[in-house]
């Protein structure tokens, strides 16, 4: 089971909601202030409205939904998902894609392969959208941040600065920067994938961070594996 915990800006808990099994990056807030999350076990997407009621937003059929993001541009819902096939020993990943739904749940777009027919994704742990409409996915199986434009065409893949690259949380800011958490620090990229800087120093390094987001006042929130959340001011 998973837990979604809402706090105020001082860290006081406002509510705690038990959910089904969730992956990393499995929840997002919509333009309307609702909370939407993926349920891997039930293979569906659920919505929690501001009055606390939980409704089913969308069933994903045979596909297992992982990461999810609600667009701040148009309210669309972007979902990273995988299709398993049974082998004699264990479940194997057969296909991987990102699907775009409208805010009412209508399927709009599937993004799966590049123009050469190669699979874009390996395991889309986290997903976000940039101010230009690019869809940015943190994919540790590909050891890359995979970025496609709003039409689904591959723009670039960022693979780090030399050492093994296992990205986790990812978000963007008002300037179009891409921020991705890797091995204790945050890589700051421009919207074309160019490396700009590391945000956290060695003294500030976080051992077990997972999710990230930037609020309207340019505060960077980094959620950790257990109970802590750290807030940084990185833009003045």
Protein Blocks (a to p, Z undefined) as FASTA:
>chain_A
ZZdddddfkopafbdcddddddehiaccdfkopacdddfklopaddddfkopacdfbdgh
jaccfbdcddfklopacdddddddddfkbccdfbdcdddddfkopafbdcfbdfkopafb
fblfbacddfkopacdddfklopacdddfkopafbdcebjhiacddfbddddfkopacdd
eehiacdddfkopafbdfbdfklpcfbbcbdcddfkopacdddfklgccdddfbZZ
